Amino acid sequence: MFTNEQTSEQGFTLIEMLVVLAITSVIFATIFWSLTFQQLSAQRQTSLADIYDNQRFAMDLLPRHIRMAGLGLNYNKLWLLGTSVGLHAVEHKNNIHNGTDELLIRYVYDDDLCGDLTVVSDTPRLNSSEINVGHDPQLACWKAKHDRDGDFFAIIINEEGTEASIFVITHVQEPAGHIQHHPVNTLIPGYGGFNGDNDLCPKLATGGHECHYGEGSRVLILDWQEMTIRLDYGMPGADPAHPRLVLINREGVITAIATNVEDLQFAFAVDTNDDGILEDQNGDGNLSGEDYISVVANPEDIRAVRISTCFRSSDWVSKVARSRPPSVEDHLPNSSLPPDGYARKSISTRVNIRNLSKAYTSHNLQ
């Protein structure tokens, strides 16, 4: 006998499947969003850490260099025997590199390794290229310095201490007891050297100079340094998308100290009458950060520098373009540029340049 049995097979309906897919999609979307958020957050924190590391290193190093300005100079300039060579300890160029500033500092320091040389025969007007110093035991040290550093500055002072000139040592001939120099010094702007208009020797009607460095005159090494602080906008090989903060020494050697520095500005506190009190620029009777100015008429008046920078992340940290470069000192951002997703941090610090004037009163800016 055969029996007809009907079995009931139940499954998911289409609506149930759609509900399950919707719930699963929400769960996976939440997980994906959470992972994406964590990734962006980690990327942002890494970028901010890079910014802070850049800031910390740069803002520690720059004040050290700027505090050197004026070392070995007399009242913000290089003087010899009462005559200014015309070089200032601090020189500033405002808004020149993509709107950013440039600062040049100069200082002189003694070379303790090599002693002075003494001239053993007359050197009239120093218009020849050799100075005879005989077999001075210090000559070996001078030669070692030239072999190591290349051409360097020196000063010759006559025996009476009434005449002096700066020149550049180009060769040191130890066996012959001679030092050779460049008669027309072109390494100091505005200073003509032995035959230039700004020589420390009076110019004669015949076109020569009356300085006479005879036997017994002293020759001293003048270790001269200058440092330019700027961003590398417009420099060969620079990447405008990732500007660097660089130092350039007198020999033109470039040292990068920070990357992704978007802006660099300088402002100055001045003392125009050398009374030891910084000028109250806004006339409110108080000395504050508002009394720093961006353009200084006379660089000899500079007594303090405010460094202001804007550091930027190397990549976008936000998918939403809502960030713009901020205003830094007198540099206003280009409002026509579209917003972006970079992270930015601005920072300022003030540096009193202790080598440029007499000690200040308690009214000095801190």
QUILIN-V342365 format. One record per residue. N is the residue number from 1. RES is the residue in three letters. SS is DSSP state (H for helix, E for strand, L for the rest). D_LAST is the distance of its C-alpha to the last C-alpha in Angstrom with 1 decimal. Layout:
# QUILIN-V342365
n->N res->RES ss->SS d_last->D_LAST
n->N res->RES ss->SS d_last->D_LAST
This chain:
# QUILIN-V342365
n->1 res->MET ss->L d_last->111.6
n->2 res->PHE ss->L d_last->108.5
n->3 res->THR ss->L d_last->105.7
n->4 res->ASN ss->L d_last->103.2
n->5 res->GLU ss->L d_last->99.8
n->6 res->GLN ss->L d_last->96.8
n->7 res->THR ss->L d_last->93.4
n->8 res->SER ss->L d_last->90.2
n->9 res->GLU ss->L d_last->87.2
n->10 res->GLN ss->L d_last->84.0
n->11 res->GLY ss->L d_last->80.6
n->12 res->PHE ss->L d_last->77.4
n->13 res->THR ss->L d_last->77.7
n->14 res->LEU ss->H d_last->75.7
n->15 res->ILE ss->H d_last->73.6
n->16 res->GLU ss->H d_last->72.8
n->17 res->MET ss->H d_last->71.7
n->18 res->LEU ss->H d_last->69.5
n->19 res->VAL ss->H d_last->67.8
n->20 res->VAL ss->H d_last->67.3
n->21 res->LEU ss->H d_last->65.8
n->22 res->ALA ss->H d_last->63.5
n->23 res->ILE ss->H d_last->62.2
n->24 res->THR ss->H d_last->61.8
n->25 res->SER ss->H d_last->59.9
n->26 res->VAL ss->H d_last->57.5
n->27 res->ILE ss->H d_last->57.0
n->28 res->PHE ss->H d_last->56.4
n->29 res->ALA ss->H d_last->54.1
n->30 res->THR ss->H d_last->52.0
n->31 res->ILE ss->H d_last->51.8
n->32 res->PHE ss->H d_last->51.0
n->33 res->TRP ss->H d_last->48.3
n->34 res->SER ss->H d_last->46.8
n->35 res->LEU ss->H d_last->46.8
n->36 res->THR ss->H d_last->45.4
n->37 res->PHE ss->H d_last->42.6
n->38 res->GLN ss->H d_last->41.8
n->39 res->GLN ss->H d_last->41.8
n->40 res->LEU ss->H d_last->39.5
n->41 res->SER ss->H d_last->37.2
n->42 res->ALA ss->H d_last->37.2
n->43 res->GLN ss->H d_last->36.7
n->44 res->ARG ss->H d_last->33.7
n->45 res->GLN ss->H d_last->32.2
n->46 res->THR ss->H d_last->32.9
n->47 res->SER ss->H d_last->31.3
n->48 res->LEU ss->H d_last->28.1
n->49 res->ALA ss->H d_last->28.0
n->50 res->ASP ss->H d_last->28.4
n->51 res->ILE ss->H d_last->25.6
n->52 res->TYR ss->H d_last->23.2
n->53 res->ASP ss->H d_last->24.5
n->54 res->ASN ss->H d_last->23.9
n->55 res->GLN ss->H d_last->20.3
n->56 res->ARG ss->H d_last->19.6
n->57 res->PHE ss->H d_last->21.2
n->58 res->ALA ss->H d_last->19.9
n->59 res->MET ss->H d_last->16.2
n->60 res->ASP ss->H d_last->16.5
n->61 res->LEU ss->H d_last->18.6
n->62 res->LEU ss->H d_last->17.0
n->63 res->PRO ss->H d_last->13.7
n->64 res->ARG ss->H d_last->16.1
n->65 res->HIS ss->H d_last->18.1
n->66 res->ILE ss->H d_last->15.6
n->67 res->ARG ss->H d_last->14.2
n->68 res->MET ss->L d_last->17.9
n->69 res->ALA ss->L d_last->18.0
n->70 res->GLY ss->L d_last->19.5
n->71 res->LEU ss->L d_last->20.7
n->72 res->GLY ss->L d_last->24.1
n->73 res->LEU ss->L d_last->23.7
n->74 res->ASN ss->E d_last->24.0
n->75 res->TYR ss->L d_last->21.5
n->76 res->ASN ss->L d_last->20.7
n->77 res->LYS ss->E d_last->24.5
n->78 res->LEU ss->E d_last->27.3
n->79 res->TRP ss->E d_last->29.6
n->80 res->LEU ss->E d_last->32.9
n->81 res->LEU ss->L d_last->34.7
n->82 res->GLY ss->L d_last->33.0
n->83 res->THR ss->E d_last->33.5
n->84 res->SER ss->E d_last->30.8
n->85 res->VAL ss->E d_last->31.8
n->86 res->GLY ss->E d_last->29.8
n->87 res->LEU ss->E d_last->27.4
n->88 res->HIS ss->E d_last->23.7
n->89 res->ALA ss->L d_last->21.0
n->90 res->VAL ss->E d_last->19.5
n->91 res->GLU ss->E d_last->21.8
n->92 res->HIS ss->E d_last->21.4
n->93 res->LYS ss->E d_last->24.1
n->94 res->ASN ss->E d_last->23.6
n->95 res->ASN ss->E d_last->25.7
n->96 res->ILE ss->E d_last->28.4
n->97 res->HIS ss->E d_last->29.0
n->98 res->ASN ss->L d_last->30.2
n->99 res->GLY ss->L d_last->27.4
n->100 res->THR ss->E d_last->24.7
n->101 res->ASP ss->E d_last->22.7
n->102 res->GLU ss->E d_last->23.0
n->103 res->LEU ss->E d_last->20.8
n->104 res->LEU ss->E d_last->22.4
n->105 res->ILE ss->E d_last->20.9
n->106 res->ARG ss->E d_last->23.0
n->107 res->TYR ss->E d_last->23.2
n->108 res->VAL ss->E d_last->26.1
n->109 res->TYR ss->E d_last->26.9
n->110 res->ASP ss->L d_last->30.0
n->111 res->ASP ss->L d_last->32.9
n->112 res->ASP ss->L d_last->33.9
n->113 res->LEU ss->L d_last->36.9
n->114 res->CYS ss->L d_last->39.0
n->115 res->GLY ss->L d_last->39.9
n->116 res->ASP ss->L d_last->40.7
n->117 res->LEU ss->E d_last->44.1
n->118 res->THR ss->E d_last->46.5
n->119 res->VAL ss->L d_last->48.6
n->120 res->VAL ss->L d_last->52.3
n->121 res->SER ss->L d_last->53.9
n->122 res->ASP ss->L d_last->53.1
n->123 res->THR ss->E d_last->51.0
n->124 res->PRO ss->E d_last->51.6
n->125 res->ARG ss->L d_last->48.9
n->126 res->LEU ss->L d_last->47.9
n->127 res->ASN ss->L d_last->49.8
n->128 res->SER ss->L d_last->51.5
n->129 res->SER ss->L d_last->50.0
n->130 res->GLU ss->E d_last->50.5
n->131 res->ILE ss->E d_last->49.3
n->132 res->ASN ss->E d_last->51.6
n->133 res->VAL ss->L d_last->49.8
n->134 res->GLY ss->L d_last->52.9
n->135 res->HIS ss->L d_last->52.9
n->136 res->ASP ss->L d_last->49.6
n->137 res->PRO ss->L d_last->48.7
n->138 res->GLN ss->L d_last->45.2
n->139 res->LEU ss->H d_last->46.6
n->140 res->ALA ss->H d_last->47.1
n->141 res->CYS ss->H d_last->43.4
n->142 res->TRP ss->H d_last->42.7
n->143 res->LYS ss->H d_last->45.3
n->144 res->ALA ss->H d_last->43.8
n->145 res->LYS ss->H d_last->40.4
n->146 res->HIS ss->H d_last->42.0
n->147 res->ASP ss->H d_last->44.0
n->148 res->ARG ss->H d_last->40.9
n->149 res->ASP ss->H d_last->38.3
n->150 res->GLY ss->L d_last->40.6
n->151 res->ASP ss->L d_last->40.1
n->152 res->PHE ss->E d_last->37.3
n->153 res->PHE ss->E d_last->36.1
n->154 res->ALA ss->E d_last->37.5
n->155 res->ILE ss->E d_last->37.5
n->156 res->ILE ss->E d_last->40.7
n->157 res->ILE ss->E d_last->40.7
n->158 res->ASN ss->L d_last->44.0
n->159 res->GLU ss->L d_last->45.4
n->160 res->GLU ss->L d_last->44.6
n->161 res->GLY ss->L d_last->40.9
n->162 res->THR ss->L d_last->41.3
n->163 res->GLU ss->L d_last->41.3
n->164 res->ALA ss->E d_last->39.3
n->165 res->SER ss->E d_last->39.3
n->166 res->ILE ss->E d_last->37.5
n->167 res->PHE ss->E d_last->39.6
n->168 res->VAL ss->E d_last->40.0
n->169 res->ILE ss->E d_last->42.1
n->170 res->THR ss->E d_last->44.5
n->171 res->HIS ss->E d_last->47.0
n->172 res->VAL ss->E d_last->47.5
n->173 res->GLN ss->E d_last->51.2
n->174 res->GLU ss->L d_last->51.4
n->175 res->PRO ss->L d_last->55.3
n->176 res->ALA ss->L d_last->55.5
n->177 res->GLY ss->L d_last->52.6
n->178 res->HIS ss->E d_last->51.0
n->179 res->ILE ss->E d_last->47.7
n->180 res->GLN ss->E d_last->47.8
n->181 res->HIS ss->E d_last->45.2
n->182 res->HIS ss->E d_last->44.7
n->183 res->PRO ss->L d_last->45.6
n->184 res->VAL ss->L d_last->43.7
n->185 res->ASN ss->L d_last->40.1
n->186 res->THR ss->L d_last->39.2
n->187 res->LEU ss->L d_last->36.1
n->188 res->ILE ss->L d_last->33.8
n->189 res->PRO ss->L d_last->33.7
n->190 res->GLY ss->L d_last->34.7
n->191 res->TYR ss->L d_last->36.1
n->192 res->GLY ss->L d_last->39.8
n->193 res->GLY ss->H d_last->40.5
n->194 res->PHE ss->H d_last->43.5
n->195 res->ASN ss->H d_last->45.6
n->196 res->GLY ss->L d_last->42.9
n->197 res->ASP ss->L d_last->42.0
n->198 res->ASN ss->L d_last->38.6
n->199 res->ASP ss->L d_last->40.1
n->200 res->LEU ss->L d_last->39.1
n->201 res->CYS ss->L d_last->42.9
n->202 res->PRO ss->L d_last->44.5
n->203 res->LYS ss->E d_last->46.6
n->204 res->LEU ss->L d_last->50.4
n->205 res->ALA ss->L d_last->52.8
n->206 res->THR ss->L d_last->54.6
n->207 res->GLY ss->L d_last->51.6
n->208 res->GLY ss->L d_last->50.7
n->209 res->HIS ss->E d_last->48.1
n->210 res->GLU ss->L d_last->49.0
n->211 res->CYS ss->L d_last->46.6
n->212 res->HIS ss->E d_last->48.8
n->213 res->TYR ss->E d_last->47.6
n->214 res->GLY ss->L d_last->50.4
n->215 res->GLU ss->L d_last->51.3
n->216 res->GLY ss->L d_last->48.5
n->217 res->SER ss->L d_last->45.6
n->218 res->ARG ss->E d_last->42.8
n->219 res->VAL ss->E d_last->41.4
n->220 res->LEU ss->E d_last->38.0
n->221 res->ILE ss->E d_last->36.3
n->222 res->LEU ss->E d_last->33.1
n->223 res->ASP ss->E d_last->31.2
n->224 res->TRP ss->E d_last->29.4
n->225 res->GLN ss->E d_last->27.2
n->226 res->GLU ss->E d_last->25.7
n->227 res->MET ss->E d_last->24.3
n->228 res->THR ss->E d_last->24.5
n->229 res->ILE ss->E d_last->22.4
n->230 res->ARG ss->E d_last->24.3
n->231 res->LEU ss->E d_last->26.4
n->232 res->ASP ss->L d_last->30.1
n->233 res->TYR ss->L d_last->31.5
n->234 res->GLY ss->L d_last->34.6
n->235 res->MET ss->L d_last->34.8
n->236 res->PRO ss->L d_last->38.1
n->237 res->GLY ss->L d_last->38.7
n->238 res->ALA ss->L d_last->35.6
n->239 res->ASP ss->L d_last->36.2
n->240 res->PRO ss->H d_last->34.8
n->241 res->ALA ss->H d_last->35.2
n->242 res->HIS ss->H d_last->32.8
n->243 res->PRO ss->L d_last->30.2
n->244 res->ARG ss->E d_last->28.4
n->245 res->LEU ss->E d_last->25.1
n->246 res->VAL ss->E d_last->26.3
n->247 res->LEU ss->E d_last->25.5
n->248 res->ILE ss->E d_last->28.1
n->249 res->ASN ss->E d_last->28.6
n->250 res->ARG ss->L d_last->30.5
n->251 res->GLU ss->L d_last->33.8
n->252 res->GLY ss->L d_last->33.3
n->253 res->VAL ss->L d_last->32.9
n->254 res->ILE ss->E d_last->31.2
n->255 res->THR ss->E d_last->29.3
n->256 res->ALA ss->E d_last->28.5
n->257 res->ILE ss->E d_last->25.6
n->258 res->ALA ss->E d_last->25.7
n->259 res->THR ss->E d_last->28.4
n->260 res->ASN ss->L d_last->28.6
n->261 res->VAL ss->E d_last->25.4
n->262 res->GLU ss->E d_last->26.3
n->263 res->ASP ss->E d_last->23.5
n->264 res->LEU ss->E d_last->20.8
n->265 res->GLN ss->E d_last->18.7
n->266 res->PHE ss->E d_last->16.1
n->267 res->ALA ss->E d_last->14.2
n->268 res->PHE ss->E d_last->12.8
n->269 res->ALA ss->E d_last->10.9
n->270 res->VAL ss->E d_last->13.6
n->271 res->ASP ss->L d_last->14.9
n->272 res->THR ss->L d_last->18.6
n->273 res->ASN ss->L d_last->20.0
n->274 res->ASP ss->L d_last->18.1
n->275 res->ASP ss->L d_last->17.5
n->276 res->GLY ss->L d_last->14.1
n->277 res->ILE ss->L d_last->12.5
n->278 res->LEU ss->L d_last->11.2
n->279 res->GLU ss->L d_last->13.8
n->280 res->ASP ss->L d_last->14.2
n->281 res->GLN ss->L d_last->16.0
n->282 res->ASN ss->L d_last->17.4
n->283 res->GLY ss->L d_last->18.5
n->284 res->ASP ss->L d_last->17.5
n->285 res->GLY ss->L d_last->16.2
n->286 res->ASN ss->L d_last->12.7
n->287 res->LEU ss->L d_last->9.6
n->288 res->SER ss->L d_last->8.5
n->289 res->GLY ss->H d_last->8.9
n->290 res->GLU ss->H d_last->12.5
n->291 res->ASP ss->H d_last->12.1
n->292 res->TYR ss->L d_last->12.0
n->293 res->ILE ss->E d_last->15.6
n->294 res->SER ss->L d_last->17.9
n->295 res->VAL ss->L d_last->20.3
n->296 res->VAL ss->L d_last->19.7
n->297 res->ALA ss->L d_last->22.9
n->298 res->ASN ss->L d_last->22.2
n->299 res->PRO ss->H d_last->20.4
n->300 res->GLU ss->H d_last->20.2
n->301 res->ASP ss->H d_last->17.5
n->302 res->ILE ss->E d_last->14.9
n->303 res->ARG ss->E d_last->11.8
n->304 res->ALA ss->E d_last->9.5
n->305 res->VAL ss->E d_last->10.9
n->306 res->ARG ss->E d_last->10.7
n->307 res->ILE ss->E d_last->13.5
n->308 res->SER ss->E d_last->15.5
n->309 res->THR ss->E d_last->18.8
n->310 res->CYS ss->E d_last->21.8
n->311 res->PHE ss->E d_last->23.8
n->312 res->ARG ss->E d_last->27.4
n->313 res->SER ss->L d_last->30.2
n->314 res->SER ss->L d_last->33.0
n->315 res->ASP ss->L d_last->35.7
n->316 res->TRP ss->L d_last->36.3
n->317 res->VAL ss->L d_last->35.6
n->318 res->SER ss->L d_last->37.4
n->319 res->LYS ss->L d_last->40.8
n->320 res->VAL ss->L d_last->39.8
n->321 res->ALA ss->L d_last->38.1
n->322 res->ARG ss->L d_last->35.4
n->323 res->SER ss->E d_last->32.1
n->324 res->ARG ss->L d_last->30.7
n->325 res->PRO ss->L d_last->27.7
n->326 res->PRO ss->L d_last->24.8
n->327 res->SER ss->L d_last->23.1
n->328 res->VAL ss->E d_last->20.1
n->329 res->GLU ss->L d_last->18.2
n->330 res->ASP ss->L d_last->21.2
n->331 res->HIS ss->E d_last->23.6
n->332 res->LEU ss->L d_last->26.1
n->333 res->PRO ss->L d_last->28.4
n->334 res->ASN ss->L d_last->32.0
n->335 res->SER ss->L d_last->33.6
n->336 res->SER ss->L d_last->37.1
n->337 res->LEU ss->L d_last->36.3
n->338 res->PRO ss->L d_last->37.9
n->339 res->PRO ss->L d_last->35.9
n->340 res->ASP ss->E d_last->35.9
n->341 res->GLY ss->L d_last->35.6
n->342 res->TYR ss->L d_last->32.5
n->343 res->ALA ss->L d_last->29.6
n->344 res->ARG ss->E d_last->26.2
n->345 res->LYS ss->E d_last->22.6
n->346 res->SER ss->E d_last->19.5
n->347 res->ILE ss->E d_last->16.1
n->348 res->SER ss->E d_last->12.8
n->349 res->THR ss->E d_last->10.0
n->350 res->ARG ss->E d_last->7.4
n->351 res->VAL ss->E d_last->8.3
n->352 res->ASN ss->E d_last->7.8
n->353 res->ILE ss->L d_last->11.6
n->354 res->ARG ss->L d_last->12.4
n->355 res->ASN ss->L d_last->16.1
n->356 res->LEU ss->L d_last->16.1
n->357 res->SER ss->L d_last->16.0
n->358 res->LYS ss->L d_last->16.1
n->359 res->ALA ss->L d_last->13.6
n->360 res->TYR ss->L d_last->11.2
n->361 res->THR ss->L d_last->11.5
n->362 res->SER ss->L d_last->9.5
n->363 res->HIS ss->L d_last->8.9
n->364 res->ASN ss->L d_last->6.4
n->365 res->LEU ss->L d_last->3.8
n->366 res->GLN ss->L d_last->0.0
